[in-house]
Every structure is written in structure tokens, then in C-alpha cells.
Amino acid sequence: MKFPFTSEEKSLLKREILKELTEKPPTIGLVGVSGVGKSTTINTLFKTDLPISDTIACTKEFQVIPLNLKINDGSETKLRVIDAPGLGEDISLDSCYMQKYKENLGQCDVILWIMTGRNRAIALDQQYLKQLSDFYPKMVFAINQVELIEPAEWNNKINLPTLKQKDNILKVERDRKDKIESIVKNKIKICSYSAKAKYNLEELFGLLIDSCPDNRKWIFNGLKNFHYTDFLPEDIRQQINS
């Protein structure tokens, strides 16, 4: 093959790449047990409006959320985010949900398994993970709701945990990492964050980008939609921009 490409060949190659990405857009799946905040995370990260509830499960089916994105040169492409129903909601639903997981997760480029910082028990996560071993290579892990970790002394003025709370967040992260690695038998990538407080979302988004297949990663790196200030509460963002 000759190199470098002519301008016409570059344009043709670009069209073919964008066509492939449009027909089979990069896809992120968010999964985990019921109540960990999957839909809230999607709403916060991608500015969507999925229904959420503090008391009952809202996601009953796999929901595919298409997003239109712009890359560095101004071209448009697409990204898909898949919101999965929460496992462990009802024993009568588990077998059905697990089958849907197995049917749908194969189309994801990266799978974000979300846990919650407020619950020390992760036996359910471990049990479900054992049934989804085919997808381990695509999985990264995250701990949501870290603002609720004891002593729950969140500093709202600067949107950060206190030093004591930060220390406990790191302890929880190490504990979850050890317990998940005992199941997947490999090192994992993990991130602690809060969708509600909009804390550490830039790192979470970066983890998703870095974990995508190389042939898809460039489209994430080229996003114009996001800047680190987008992940901050409105009052703090206004102070930074003023």
C-alpha cells in the first residue's frame, strides 16, 4: 500500500470510518445491582433525562440512549449508552434479567459495573459477576454515592470529601477492588465518584475512554461536548468562569 494518502484517499477513508461509526457507534453499557444509580450516572454524564427514583426501580428493560457527538474537525458521529435493569431487585426477575444481560452486553465496547459506597455487602455483585465471565475483558468498575460514606462530612462549598471521609473512600475502594479481583482473577480498573454531587466524573469519563478498544478510542478522545467544568455543580462552575 502506498503512503502517504492523497487528499481524495484521505476523504474516502474518513467517510468510510464515519460510516462505520454511524452504523455501529461506540457503545458503553452501565450495569450492576438495583439502586446503585446507573440511570442517575447516565443523566449526569451525558445530560440525558432518564426517569429515576429513590424508592423503586425505574429501569425494567435495556434502554439504548443514542447521543450525537462532534469530533475535533467538526464532523458528527454517534455514541450509544445502554442502561441495564438492576439485578437483585426481585428474585422472580433475576433469571430473565441475567439472560438479557448476556444477550445485550456483547454489543458494548466497554461495560461499567457500578457499585455503591454506602453498602459494604457485595456478595450479590460477586454472584452475578460469576455468571458474566465472558464479558470480563470489557469491564471496568466504579463506586457511586461516595458522599454517603462515613463520616458523611461532605464539604459542599468546594464539593469535596473531608480528609477523614476521603481516607474512608480510599479504604472502601481498596476493599471493593480486592473482592472483585478475587472473582475475575485479574487486576481491575476502578473509580470512586458521586453522580449526585457531580464529584470525580471527569475521572470516571476518562476511565471509560481509556478502556475502550483502540479502534474506537479516537472518537472518545475527540469529544467536544465535555469539559472538566461540565462535571461541577453550577455554583462552583460559575465561580471558576467568573
N, C-alpha and C positions, 0 to 999 in steps of 0.2 A: 504494500500500500504506500502510495506516495505521501510525502509530508513536506511542507505544511499544506493544509487545505486551501483551496481557492475560496473567495468570498461566496461564490454560489454554492460550493460544497458545504461551507460552514452554515449557510442559511438553511440548506436542506437538512443537515444533521440536527440543527436546532429545532426545526419543525417536527422532525421525527421524534426527538426526545420529548418535546412538549405534548405531542400527540399521545405518546405512551403514558406520560404522567397524567394526562387528562382522562384517558380510558382506564388507567389503573393507578389512581393517585396514591401517594404515600398515605399509609393508614396507621393510626395509633388507636389501640384498644385500652380501655380502662376497666379493670376488673377487681374483684375482691368480695368479701363478705358484706352482707347488708348493713347499711348505716355508717360506712366509713367516709362517705362524702364524695363519691365518684361524680355524680351529676353536678354538685357544687364546684368541684375542681374544674370540670369542663366549662361551666359557666364563667368562672373566674379567669381561667387561662385563655379561653377563646372567645369571650364576650358573647356567649350564647344565652338562651333563656329557657333551659330545660326546667320542668317542674321539679321542685324539691320539697321535702317535708322533714320536720324534726321528730315526727312521731310514727309515720308509716312509710313503707317502701313505695316509691313512685315509679321506679323503672321495672316493668314487668316483661319487656321484650328487649331484644338487642336493637338499639337505636343507632342508625347511621347518620351522623351530622356532617353534611358536606360544607366545606369552607372554601371561599375563593381567596387566593393569595397572590401577591405580586412578588416577583423576584427582582434581583438587582438591576436588570436592564429595563424594567418596567413591564415585562411580559407577565401575563397572568397564567396561573395554574391552579390546581386544586389540592386540598388536603381533606382526608376523611378522618373523623374521630368517632369511635364506636363506644357507646355507653352500654355496659352489660348489666343485666339484672343481678342483684346482690345474692350471693349464696348464703345459705344458713337462715334465710328468712322464715322458711316453713319446711318441715321435713317432707311434706307431701309434694313439694315443688322441686326439691333438690335434684332428683334424678332427671327431671325434664330440663332444668336449668343447666345441669352439667352436660347433658347431651348437646344443648345449644352452644355452650362454651366450646366444645370440641368441634362443632360444625362451623363456628364463626371465627375462631381465633387464628385459623390458618391464613386468613386474608390480611392479617395485621403485619406491618413491618416491625413494630415494636409494641410490647404489651406492658402496661404499667399496672403492677399489682399493688393496690393501696391497702394499708392497714391504718389503725387509729392509735394515737398515742395514749388515749385515755383507758384503753383496755389492755391489761397485761397478758391476758389469756389469748394465745394464738393457735391453739390446738386445731380449731376449725380451718384456719389458713393452711396449716401443715397437712391436714387430711385432704383438703381439696387439691393442694399442690401435687400430692402424690398421684392424683388421677389425671393430671395435666402435664405429665413429664415430657410429652412430645414438644411442648412449647417452651421449655426452659431456656433454650438459646436466645429466644426473643424477649425474655422477661427482664424488667428492672423493677425495683421495689421502692415504695415511698411510705412515709408515716405522716398522716394528716392529723389535724386537730391538736397540734403540739402546744397551742396556747392553753390547753386544759391540763397539761402535765403539772403535777405538784412542784412547787407550792402555788401554782396558778397565779403568779405575780407578774402578769404581762404588763410591760411598760407601754401604754397606749400612746404616749407623747412621741416616742421615737419608733413605735411599732417593733419592739424587740423584747425577748425574754430577759428577765433579770439574770444576773450571773448564776444564782443558785438554780433557777429554772433551766438555764442553758446547760448547766452541768448535768441536770437530770435528763434533759432531752438527749444529750450525747450518750448517757447510760442506757436509755431506752433504745436508742439506735443500735448500740453495740449488742444489746440483748436480742433484739429482733433479727439482726444480721446473723448472729450465731445460730439462732433457732431455725432460720430459713435455710442457711447453708447446710445444716445437718440433714435437710430433706433433699435439696437439689444437688448435694455432693459437689459443690463448686463455689467459687467466690462469686458474690453478687454485688451489684451496684445498688445503693440505697440513698434516699434523700429524705430529710425531715422538713415539713412545711406546714403552713396553715392556709387553707383556701379562704376561710372566713376572715382572717386577719391580713390576708394577702402578704404573707411572710415567706420568703425564700422561694418564691415562684419562679424567679429568673433561673435559679439553680436547677429547679425541677424541669423547666423547659429545656435548659441546656443538657440535662441528663437524657431527655428524650431524643434530642438532636444527635448527641454523641453515640447513642445506642442504635440508631437506625442503620440499615445496610449501607455500605459505601456508595452503591449506585443510586441511592435515594437521598443521601445526606446533604448533597449540594443544594437541593431545593429548600431544605430547612434552614441552612446557613444563609440563604439569600432572602429570608423573610424581611419585609419592610413593615409588617403590621405591628411588630413589637419592639419596645424599647424598655430598658430596665425600669423607668419611671412608671410604665403602664402597670407594673405589678405592685405599686404602692397605693395606700389609701389616698383619697382625694385631697385631704387637708395637708398631708406631707408632700404630695406631688406639687401642690400649689406653692408651698414654701420653697421647694427646690427650684421651681420655674420662675419665682419672683425675683 
